[in-house]
Structure formats: structure tokens, C-alpha cells
Amino acid sequence: MELFLVRHGQSVGNTLPDRDMPDSPLTEQGHAQAARVAIYLRDRGISAIYSSPLIRAMQSAQPLARLLGLPIQVMTALYEVREGSRFAGPSQQLLLEMVPEAVFEDTMETDGWECPGGDCPETVMRRAQDALRQLRACGEERIAVFCHGNFNEYLLREALGMASAAHIRFPQENTGVNHIVFGEHATKLMKLNDTGHLPKGAFERADRAAASPPGG
């Protein structure tokens, strides 16, 4: 199975790092980045698209879903790391108005999914294990997953068999692509934070600070 793990495009929260905006939408620049990464991924043989339930990730997946004619399968476990307080996301109806390509898990609350907050490394590590297990069991050969800077790092460490090595970091640019191939005998990291689809100098280098919870 091949996994294309993508960080979302620039969000409003990325531009206001001092404000707690757990579920902010994409900026104009973020939408442009999402369109470019969709073109980059279009001919990779992707047969399934997954996304975090946060709107910036769903909006980032939308151009690829439209190009390929695929639904966006929303996986609640992919939400961004959040050490702060709990919050409730939009209702499924409101999310569908913004991203009609979305398909929700049966267990996701219709009136607004709940992010419990209070994350610590141990709980996030377990969530990354569960999320990766679900993705690998989906039965698809090549999948694209639109997620977040901090949680991507946990997924990468889990995929590479180094889940407890939190001191090893994988900085993630907006729409940076990580390409992982899971073979029978080995896991190969083919690309890490690939931003070759973006024009040089077209994004804020400051957005590299993927460790900032409000903009992850």
C-alpha cells in the first residue's frame, strides 16, 4: 500500500499564530496551494482520499476529490494535536454545505463532532497507531490523506517504526507531501515534505513552524 500524506494548505490560523483557532478555513493562498497539490497527485493512481474532520484539511482535499471524482472520507481520528480545551466542530450538514464531497464515519456525531482536547504525547501516539491501522486496512493500493503538521509527525514516526522517538522531528510545510510505501518486508519513505508542486517563494517560510497548535 502507498500512502501520500499531505499537510493542509495555509489556513487563517497559520496567519494568526497567537490566536487559538482550532478549526479555521483556508486562506486564498491555501486554496491555491490545494489546487497545485491536487494536480501533483492527480496521476499517482490514487483510489481513495481521506481527511481530518477539520475544515482546512477537508478544503485541501477538495480539489483532488473533484479532479478524480472521488469522495473525501472523513476520519475523525486524524484531527490535529490539541493540548488545549475541548471544542465541538460544525454539524455534518454544515460541513457538507462547504465540502459536498465529504463522506462521514457512522460513529461521527451528526450535530458536531467533539474534539476532547487535553492531548499528551501518549494519547496522540495511540491515536496515530489507530489511524494508521485503519488506513492500512482500507483495502486500497494508493491513498491520499490530508492532515496536519503536528499529527503528520506522529503518523510518520508510527509508519517508520519509531513511534517513541519524539525527539526526531519531520517539519511539514503547507501542502508538503510525504510518500510512504508499505511493502511486505520493508517500509520505504520515498518523499518527505515534498513541496516541488509550489512555485518558489510562493508560501510563507514562517509556516514551517508546524509545531504551533493553532495552525497545525
C-alpha positions as CSV (number, residue, x, y, z in Angstrom):
1,M,0.0,0.0,0.0
2,E,1.2,3.5,-0.8
3,L,0.3,6.5,1.3
4,F,0.5,10.1,0.2
5,L,0.3,12.0,3.5
6,V,-0.3,15.8,2.9
7,R,-0.4,18.7,5.3
8,H,-3.3,21.1,4.6
9,G,-2.9,24.4,2.8
10,Q,-2.3,27.7,4.5
11,S,-5.1,28.4,7.0
12,V,-6.3,31.5,8.6
13,G,-4.9,30.1,11.8
14,N,-1.5,29.9,10.2
15,T,-1.6,33.7,9.6
16,L,-2.6,34.4,13.2
17,P,-0.4,32.1,15.3
18,D,-1.1,33.9,18.6
19,R,-4.9,33.2,18.4
20,D,-6.5,29.8,19.3
21,M,-8.3,28.9,16.1
22,P,-8.7,25.1,16.2
23,D,-10.9,24.8,13.1
24,S,-10.1,27.7,10.8
25,P,-10.6,27.6,7.0
26,L,-8.1,28.0,4.2
27,T,-6.8,31.4,3.1
28,E,-6.8,32.3,-0.6
29,Q,-3.2,31.2,-0.7
30,G,-4.2,27.9,1.0
31,H,-6.8,27.3,-1.7
32,A,-4.2,27.9,-4.4
33,Q,-1.8,25.5,-2.7
34,A,-4.5,22.9,-2.5
35,A,-5.2,23.2,-6.2
36,R,-1.5,22.8,-7.0
37,V,-1.1,19.7,-4.8
38,A,-4.2,18.2,-6.5
39,I,-2.5,18.5,-9.9
40,Y,0.7,17.0,-8.5
41,L,-1.3,14.0,-7.1
42,R,-3.7,13.6,-10.0
43,D,-1.8,10.9,-12.0
44,R,-0.4,8.9,-9.0
45,G,-3.1,6.2,-9.2
46,I,-4.8,7.3,-6.0
47,S,-8.1,5.4,-5.5
48,A,-9.2,6.8,-2.1
49,I,-9.0,10.1,-0.3
50,Y,-9.1,10.6,3.5
51,S,-9.2,13.7,5.5
52,S,-9.2,15.0,9.1
53,P,-12.6,16.4,10.1
54,L,-11.1,19.9,10.5
55,I,-12.3,22.2,7.7
56,R,-8.8,23.3,6.5
57,A,-7.9,19.6,5.8
58,M,-11.2,18.9,4.1
59,Q,-10.9,22.0,1.9
60,S,-7.4,21.0,1.0
61,A,-8.6,17.6,-0.2
62,Q,-11.5,19.0,-2.2
63,P,-9.6,19.9,-5.4
64,L,-8.1,16.4,-5.7
65,A,-11.5,14.8,-5.0
66,R,-13.0,16.9,-7.8
67,L,-10.2,16.0,-10.2
68,L,-10.5,12.3,-9.5
69,G,-14.3,12.1,-8.9
70,L,-13.7,10.5,-5.5
71,P,-15.4,11.2,-2.2
72,I,-13.5,12.6,0.8
73,Q,-13.7,10.0,3.5
74,V,-13.6,12.0,6.8
75,M,-11.7,10.1,9.6
76,T,-12.2,11.7,13.0
77,A,-9.0,10.2,14.4
78,L,-7.0,12.4,12.0
79,Y,-7.7,15.7,13.8
80,E,-4.8,17.9,14.8
81,V,-3.0,17.5,18.1
82,R,-4.7,19.7,20.7
83,E,-3.4,20.3,24.2
84,G,-6.0,23.0,24.9
85,S,-9.6,22.7,25.9
86,R,-12.3,20.7,24.1
87,F,-14.3,22.1,21.2
88,A,-17.2,21.0,19.0
89,G,-16.9,21.0,15.3
90,P,-19.6,22.0,12.8
91,S,-22.5,19.8,12.1
92,Q,-22.3,17.3,9.2
93,Q,-24.9,19.4,7.4
94,L,-22.8,22.5,7.6
95,L,-19.6,20.6,6.6
96,L,-21.5,19.2,3.5
97,E,-22.5,22.7,2.5
98,M,-18.8,23.6,2.5
99,V,-17.4,20.3,1.2
100,P,-20.2,18.3,-0.5
101,E,-17.7,15.6,-1.5
102,A,-17.4,14.6,2.2
103,V,-18.5,11.1,3.5
104,F,-18.6,10.7,7.3
105,E,-18.0,7.7,9.5
106,D,-21.1,6.1,11.1
107,T,-19.7,6.9,14.5
108,M,-19.2,10.7,13.8
109,E,-21.7,12.9,15.7
110,T,-24.2,14.5,13.2
111,D,-24.7,17.7,15.3
112,G,-21.0,18.4,15.6
113,W,-18.1,16.1,16.2
114,E,-16.2,16.6,19.5
115,C,-12.5,17.2,19.9
116,P,-11.7,16.3,23.5
117,G,-8.5,18.4,23.8
118,G,-6.0,17.7,26.6
119,D,-3.7,15.8,24.3
120,C,-0.4,14.5,25.6
121,P,2.2,12.5,23.6
122,E,1.0,9.2,24.8
123,T,-2.6,9.7,23.8
124,V,-1.6,11.2,20.4
125,M,0.7,8.2,19.8
126,R,-2.1,5.8,20.4
127,R,-4.4,7.8,18.1
128,A,-1.8,7.7,15.4
129,Q,-1.4,4.0,15.7
130,D,-5.2,3.5,15.4
131,A,-5.4,5.9,12.4
132,L,-2.6,4.2,10.6
133,R,-4.1,0.8,11.3
134,Q,-7.4,1.9,9.8
135,L,-5.7,3.4,6.7
136,R,-3.6,0.3,6.1
137,A,-6.7,-1.9,6.4
138,C,-8.9,0.1,4.0
139,G,-8.1,-2.2,1.1
140,E,-6.9,0.5,-1.3
141,E,-3.5,0.3,-3.0
142,R,-2.8,4.1,-3.1
143,I,-4.5,6.6,-0.8
144,A,-4.1,10.3,-0.1
145,V,-4.5,11.6,3.4
146,F,-5.0,15.3,4.2
147,C,-4.0,16.0,7.7
148,H,-1.9,18.4,9.9
149,G,1.6,19.4,10.7
150,N,1.8,18.0,14.2
151,F,-0.2,14.9,13.7
152,N,1.6,14.1,10.5
153,E,4.8,13.8,12.5
154,Y,3.2,11.2,14.8
155,L,1.9,9.3,11.7
156,L,5.3,9.4,10.1
157,R,7.1,8.1,13.2
158,E,4.5,5.4,13.6
159,A,4.8,4.4,9.9
160,L,8.6,4.2,10.2
161,G,8.7,2.2,13.3
162,M,10.0,5.0,15.6
163,A,6.8,6.0,17.4
164,S,8.5,6.7,20.7
165,A,11.3,8.9,19.1
166,A,9.6,12.2,19.7
167,H,13.0,14.0,19.6
168,I,13.1,13.2,15.9
169,R,11.1,15.8,14.0
170,F,9.7,16.0,10.5
171,P,8.8,19.6,9.8
172,Q,5.8,20.0,7.5
173,E,5.2,22.8,5.0
174,N,1.7,23.7,3.9
175,T,0.7,21.0,1.3
176,G,4.0,19.3,1.8
177,V,3.7,15.7,0.5
178,N,5.1,12.6,2.3
179,H,5.1,9.4,0.2
180,I,5.4,6.1,2.0
181,V,5.3,2.7,0.5
182,F,4.4,-0.2,2.8
183,G,6.0,-3.4,1.4
184,E,5.8,-7.0,2.6
185,H,9.2,-6.9,4.1
186,A,10.1,-3.2,4.3
187,T,8.6,0.3,4.6
188,K,10.1,2.9,2.2
189,L,10.0,6.7,2.7
190,M,10.0,7.9,-0.9
191,K,9.3,11.6,-0.3
192,L,9.4,13.8,2.8
193,N,7.7,17.1,2.9
194,D,7.9,17.5,-0.9
195,T,6.8,21.0,-2.0
196,G,8.0,20.8,-5.6
197,H,4.5,21.5,-6.8
198,L,4.6,25.0,-5.3
199,P,6.3,27.9,-7.1
200,K,9.5,29.0,-5.5
201,G,8.9,31.7,-2.8
202,A,5.1,31.4,-3.1
203,F,4.5,30.5,0.5
204,E,5.5,31.8,3.9
205,R,8.6,30.1,5.2
206,A,7.3,31.0,8.7
207,D,4.5,28.5,8.1
208,R,7.2,25.8,8.6
209,A,6.6,26.1,12.3
210,A,4.2,23.1,12.2
211,A,4.6,22.7,16.0
212,S,2.3,25.7,16.5
213,P,-1.1,24.1,17.7
214,P,-3.3,26.9,16.3
215,G,-2.1,26.4,12.7
216,G,-1.2,22.7,12.5
